[in-house]
């Protein structure tokens, strides 16, 4: 299975860094490598929102019209989503990072990303296997008055 990591970036930072994905990716990579470094920790909490996993799961299940299987370990919650014979897993250890496991990008797109776009467009996704990354949805044009 492929592993993806998802972060909800605050609106003011998602607008500023929308076309600077490489900078955001590099920062998140450095933060993941050294989560306890005080400067990275402060910056990470400044630019990210907490991910309400329960609300996300409700949004996804409404979109797919499928039940979710819940699993709880010592320090994490996992959710298995079954749809058309396929399974995707979401795991949350930290309130600002969710790990997604899917067979491939197409499966993640069909089962998760489409539903997540309707929840909020400022999710930044990283494919940890191949270091691919990007926003879940394009930024909307704003009308200039």
Protein Blocks (a to p, Z undefined) as FASTA:
>chain_A
ZZdddddddfklmmmmmmmmmmmmmmmmmmmmmmmbmklmmmmmmmpccddfklmmmmmm
mmnopacdddddfkbccddddeehiacddddfbfkbccdddfblklmmmmmmmmmmmmom
cbccddfklopacdfbdcdddddZZ
